[in-house]
Amino acid sequence: MIPRTRLEDVTEADIQRLIDNGVRESRTLDFKRELDLTHDGKLTPDEKGKLAEDVCAFANAFGGDLVIGLEPFPRTEGDSAVARAIVPVRVTNPDAMLLDLVNSLRDALEPQLATLHARPVPVAGGGHVIVIRVGPSPNAPHRAVRRGGGHFFLRNSVGKEPMDIHAIRTAFAHAEGLPKRAQAFRELRLTALRERRSQVPLRPGPLLVVHLIPVLSLTRADEHPIEDLKRAAQHLLRAQPATNLLGSLMTNFEGVICTGTRDAQGQSDAYAQVFRDGCIELVGSLLTLNEGQPARSTIFPQQYELTLVQHDLPVSLQALETLGIPAPAYLCLSLLNVREHQVRVTTGVGPMYRMFPAHLSDVVSAPVYLDTFEGAPAIMVGPAIDTVWNAVGVDHSETGLPGRR
């Protein structure tokens, strides 16, 4: 892929650097000189079919960028191409053309591909370079459908190739394992918190824990440089886990961490961690008060839900954008150490209190799959928030979250 660059930020200079640096085609990068627009100014059916196969191959591997408008040097068979010049694509309305193209490419794959985006990059001399970005897909393997049938394709270092039955079976098994890998990472982290083995000592008591686990982090083994992690963590400094403010940033073994204030015992009330693979963890100590008759330790979900929607999730998504990590991702919310605590709920006659069931020491929501990072944060996180209320017999959150009915 075009290195560490968000698609909407790609410029002609980024394209030119591919040429200047002699960047070769790879498993995540492909060059194409032009588009066949001889079908009344639109892509021919054959051209759309070939592009669908290219997109299919990326989606079944690690994702990648298809850059259209680059002329490669001549290459020998079995070798990867190197771009030598920009050859702008000239269309009257590139945005409309790409909207139609992206929609048709999504429809040309089974199952449909949600992680597909395109951008026309303006060229100073006129025209555009088209960048089609394919994100890693948790729904892989995909099949490119054509009249009379369809085929599975996989991207390699020099192009695409049809998948044999062994590769198809392996791809299905890998896709089925992605949610399990996300849950395994989450459970590993929750276990560390339960056993008080977190990166910084935390005050005892109930904890809010939020995990954002990109699919790209589950499918690629590379780590982000510390410098990139620090730039991403600058956004996390504005997070307020469970309304606790964060104030300092430092490198640690796991990546980069932002911590809150510490008490005399060196215990912190919150932290935000960006891991080397791009996963994000937010942890905050929940405020509790003794209320009710008899007085019991009470948790107030409204305390953390608004900051989660207004601060925590937006800045976490900005951190992923800084790292160049696209959707999809798994969003997870957990409340730890809630046994013998209660929640204040609203009724027609005033506030009431409901205890967490005795068999629950933690409330761990099911992962929420985010196929896009666009949209209202309240809608994204809503199902996970509701789980806490469900645990005390309430259907939905009582917090008036913006963007959610």
Stockholm file with secondary structure:
# STOCKHOLM 1.0

chainA/1-405         MIPRTRLEDVTEADIQRLIDNGVRESRTLDFKRELDLTHDGKLTPDEKGKLAEDVCAFANAFGGDLVIGLEPFPRTEGDSAVARAIVPVRVTNPDAMLLDLVNSLRDALEPQLATLHARPVPVAGGGHVIVIRVGPSPNAPHRAVRRGGGHFFLRNSVGKEPMDIHAIRTAFAHAEGLPKRAQAFRELRLTALRERRSQVPLRPGPLLVVHLIPVLSLTRADEHPIEDLKRAAQHLLRAQPATNLLGSLMTNFEGVICTGTRDAQGQSDAYAQVFRDGCIELVGSLLTLNEGQPARSTIFPQQYELTLVQHDLPVSLQALETLGIPAPAYLCLSLLNVREHQVRVTTGVGPMYRMFPAHLSDVVSAPVYLDTFEGAPAIMVGPAIDTVWNAVGVDHSETGLPGRR
#=GR chainA/1-405 SS CCTTCCGGGCCHHHHHHHHHTTCBCBTTEEEECCCCCTBTTBCCHHHHHHHHHHHHHHHTTTCEEEEESEEECCCCTTCCCBEEEECCBCCSCHHHHHHHHHHHHHHTEESCCSSEEEEEEECTTSSEEEEEEECCCTTCCCEEEETTEEEEEEEETTEEEECCHHHHHHHHHHHHHHHHHHHHHHHHHHHHHHTTCCSSCBCSSCEEEEEEEEHHHHHCCCCCCHHHHHHHHHHHTTCCGGGCCEEEEEEETTEEEEEECBCTTSCBSEEEEEETTSCEEEEEECCEEEETTTTEEEECHHHHHHHIIIIIHHHHHHHHHHTTCCSCEEEEEEEESCTTCEEEEEETTEEEEEECCTTCSEEECCCEEESCSCSCHHHHHHHHHHHHHHTTTCSSCCSCCTTCC
#=GC SS_cons         CCTTCCGGGCCHHHHHHHHHTTCBCBTTEEEECCCCCTBTTBCCHHHHHHHHHHHHHHHTTTCEEEEESEEECCCCTTCCCBEEEECCBCCSCHHHHHHHHHHHHHHTEESCCSSEEEEEEECTTSSEEEEEEECCCTTCCCEEEETTEEEEEEEETTEEEECCHHHHHHHHHHHHHHHHHHHHHHHHHHHHHHTTCCSSCBCSSCEEEEEEEEHHHHHCCCCCCHHHHHHHHHHHTTCCGGGCCEEEEEEETTEEEEEECBCTTSCBSEEEEEETTSCEEEEEECCEEEETTTTEEEECHHHHHHHIIIIIHHHHHHHHHHTTCCSCEEEEEEEESCTTCEEEEEETTEEEEEECCTTCSEEECCCEEESCSCSCHHHHHHHHHHHHHHTTTCSSCCSCCTTCC
//
